Amino acid sequence: MSDSLSGLPPESFTLPESRPPSQHQWGPTTSGPFFTGTAEVEPMGSSYWEPYLFDYKKDGSRSMNFNQKSAMGLGHNLEFDAQVPLILNTAANPASATGSSVSQFGPGDAHLDFKYQLTDDQNTHKLLAWPALALTTDFFLPSGNASGLRPSRYGVDQFGNGTFQEGMSLLIRKRFEPFSFYGQIGDLVEDPTNVAQGYGYDNNIGTVPSGSHVRMVDGNLLYYSAALEYVLNSRRGIGFLTEFDGQSQSLHNLFFGKATAPSYSYLSAAPEVEYTWPAGKRFALTWGAGVNLPIERGDYPRIVTPMMTLTFNFFGPNGSRNSE
């Protein structure tokens, strides 16, 4: 960020320490983007619960992901987040044998992270004021089934990657009324594990052949996303978003050497809408919907993903991370 701002005259942006405490900040409570996190943290005493629905659809199969996310403000610019997906997998022709359809429901891999906010969005009316920045430390637990897979289930009994995973990401948010920009970039290391026949790799194409056992090493996973939000009505949290998200998994693991799992990459775009009702000083409910559409694919299937979310916001004595 310092490099990108170094060419600007000193008066064109505001340093983090220089905003008058009494300055009015614009920040309505909205649902925000689906894939890109926000750099602000929940204040001490505030929290939210956000159930998502991601309906991943490709030829002959679908995976309905009911992701349950919760966040709690811990004070001192720190927030704790936890996510547990509940997944319904379905396979039919051509993903399964002709004329048959199978489905199975189960939990996916749990995701825990701590977020630390580095800077505030200093002036939410000006584009060139200093943005909010935050760092996350991320941990994935292999709570989703990835072993003992049966060929007769055509992969619907796999709900996770089967590995412990650790990562970090950088988040940015800059509001300039009535717009808000979100950005996130991160890297994830997936620990090695042993997998057997029927296991589906992260690229959603390759599987371990029948009768085989593989010492799986995933390459480093780079993930990135960005969104531009236009708030039509700040009091009602009515807005529109355009979001881009992507991943790229390499052929090398940062700590464990050459990967044995296939590499892949993708880039998608999602138009989204949002609305807040009801909205009060102690509680607000935000609604969001959109569809994620494929743009570019590298050894990855074309997946169309309708999406919905609700966010139950519970505001403590210090209010919310947004203010109006």
N, C-alpha and C positions, 0 to 999 in steps of 0.2 A: 504494500500500500504506500509506503514511503517513496518508492521509486516512481509510482504512477502520479504522485502528487508533487514531486520535486520540481517540476517545471512550472507550477502555478505561482503567481505572486503571493506574498505572505497574506495579504488581506482577503484572498479568495476562498480561504477555508478557515475553520475555527479549530484551534487546538483543544484537546479534551478538557484541559483545566479551565478554559476561559469562558464557558457559558454561564451567564448569570443564573443563580439558583431559581429565581422567580420567573424565568422565561417560560411562556406557555408552550407546551409540547403537543404536537398533533400525533395521535396514535390510536385510532379506533380499534376495538376488539373485533378482529376478523378471523376466519378459519385459517387463512394463509395457504401456502402451496402444499402439495401432497408429499413431495420428495425432499424439498429443500428445507432445512431447519432454519430457525430464527436465531439471531445472535443475542437477543435479550434473554434473561433468565427470569423465572418466577421470583417475586419477592418472598421474603420469609413469611410463612403463614398462608401463602397462596398456592393453589395446585390446580391441576386439571386432569380429566380422564377423557381420552379421545379414542373411540372405536372407529376403525376404518373398514371399508369393504373394497378389496381389489379383486376384480374378476378377470384373471389372466386367461385369455382364449387363444388357442392355436388349433391347427387342423386335427380334429378327432379327440381333443382333450381340453380340459379347462381346470383351473385351480382357483377356487374361491377362498381368498385369504381374509379372514375376519381378524385383523390386527387390533390388539388392545394395548393402547399406550397410556401411561400415566406419568405425570411429572410433579415434582414437589420442590418448592423453593427452600433452600437450606440457609439462606443468609450469606453475607460476605461474598456476594456475586457468584454464588454456586447453586447449581440445580442438579437434582438427580432424576433420571428418566429410566423407565422400565417398559419393555414391550414384549408381549407374548402373542404370537399369531395362532389362531385356530383355523385349520385348513380343511376344506372339502375338495378332494381330488376326484375327477371323473375322467374315464377313458372310454371311447367308443370308436367305431370304424372311422378312419384307418389306423388309429392308435392302438386298437385292440383287434382281436380276431373278428372276422366278418360276422355281423349279426349279434354281437355281444356287447354289453355295456357293464362296466364295473365302477364302483365308487367307494371311497373310504374317508373317514373323518378323523382328525387327530391334531395335537399341538405341534407347532413348528419350533424352530430354534429361538430361545430367549435372547433378547438384546438389552444390555444394561449399559448406561453411560453417565458420566459426570460431565457437566458443562460449566466452564468458568468464563464469565464475561470480562473481557479485557478493557473495553472502552464503551462509552455511551454514544448514542446518536445525538450529537450535540445541538443541532438545530434541525428539527423535522420539517421545516419549511424550505430549506435551502439544499440543493443538490450537492454543493461543494463543501458543506460543513462536514466535520469528521464523522465517520460512520460508527455504528456499533460493531464490535469484533468479539468473537468468542472462540475458545478451543474446547473440543470434546475428547475424552478418552473413552473408547468403546470396547465392549467385551461381548462376545457371542458364546452361548452355552449350547452344546449339542443335545437339546431336549427333544428335538424332533427325530422320529425314527428314521434310521438310515441303514439298518442291518436286518438280516433275516428276511430279505425281500423275496416274494414268491412270484415266479414267472406268470402264473395264472392271474395275477393282479395288474399286470401291465404298467407297473410303476406307481400306481395310486397309493400304495402303502409306504412310500417314501415321503417324509415330511420335513427333512432337514438335510444339511450338508454333512453332518457327522463329525465335525471338527470343532475344537476350540479356536476362537478367532480374536485377535486383538488389533486395535487400530486407533487412529487419531484423525481429526478433521478440523478445518478452519472454516468459520462461518462469518458472513458479513451481512449487515442489513442497513440500508440507507433509505430513509423516508424523505420525500420532498413533495409535500401535499399538492395534489391528491394521489401521488404515486408512491410506491414502495418497491425497492429492489432487494432481492434476496440472493445470496450466493453461498455455495458450499463446495469444498473439495477435500477429499480424504483418501487415506491409504489403509488397506486392511491386510494383515498377515493371517493366513489360515494354516493352522498347525497340521502336520502329517497325521494320517490315520490309515488303517487297513479297511478296505472295502471289498465286497464280493459281488458275484453275479447279480445283474439286474440293477445295480446302483447307477443312478443317473447323475452325470457330471453337471457342474454349474452352468455349462453352456446350453443346457436343455435339449441337447441333441445326442451326444455320445453316452453310451452305457457300457458297463463292464460285461464282457461276454460270458455266456453260460460256462460254468465249471472253472472260472478264473477267480483268483484272489490278487489284489493289487495293493502295493504300498503307495497310497495316493499322496502326492504333494501338489497342492494348488499353487499357481503363480501368484505374485502380488496383485491385489485387486485395487485399482485406482477408480474412484467413483467421484462424480461431479454433477452439479445441477445448479440451475439459476432460474429465477422467476421475476417477472415484472407484474406488479399488482396495481390496478386502478380502482380506487375506492369511489364509487358513485355517490354513496350516501354514508357519511362517516358515523352518524348517530345510529343508523340501522346496520352498519357493517356490511352494506351491499357493495359488492365489488366483482371485478373480472380479473383473471390472471392468465398469463401465457407462461408456461413452464417448460424447460428443457432439462432432461436428465440422461446420464450415460454411465457406462462402466467399461473398463478395459482390464482384462486379466492377462498377465504376461506369461512367458514361458520360464520365468525364474522367480524363485522365492527368496526374499531378502535374507532370511536366516537359514533356510533349509535346502538351498541349491536349486538344481534343475527341476522343473516341474514335470510330473508324470500325467497330470490332468491337461486336457486340451485348453488352449487359449481361446478367447473370444472378445468381442467388443460390440457395443450397440449405442445408438443415440435415438432418443424419442422426444416427442413434443406433446404437450397436453394443454388444451384450452380448459379453463376451470371457472366456476362461478361460486359465490359465497354470499351468505346472509346471516345476520344475527337477530335472533328472537327467541325468548325474551331477553332483555338487557337491563340489569340492575346493578346496584352498587356492590352487592355481595354475590351475585350469580349472573352468568350470561351463558346462553346456549348458541353456538355458532354451527352453521350448516354449510357443507361444501359438496360439490359434485363436479365431475369432469371425465375426460376419456384420454388415455395415453395412447399415442399413435406412433408406429415405427417410422424412423427416417432412414437410418443407416444400420446395416447389420454385417458383422464379420463372424462367420461360424456361429450364428445365433438365429433362432427362428423369428419370424415376424409374429409378434404378439400384440393383440389389441386389448386394452385394459380399461373397461368402464370402472369408475371409482366414486365412492361416496364416503363422507365422514361427518361425524358429530363431535363437537367439543364442549364438554361440560366444565365451565370455568368457575372455580370457587375462589373468591377474592378474600384475603385476610385483611387485617388492619392496615397493612401497607399498600393495599390496592392491588392492581394487576401490573404486568410488565408493559401494558399499553396504557396510555392516559389520554383523555380528551378534555 
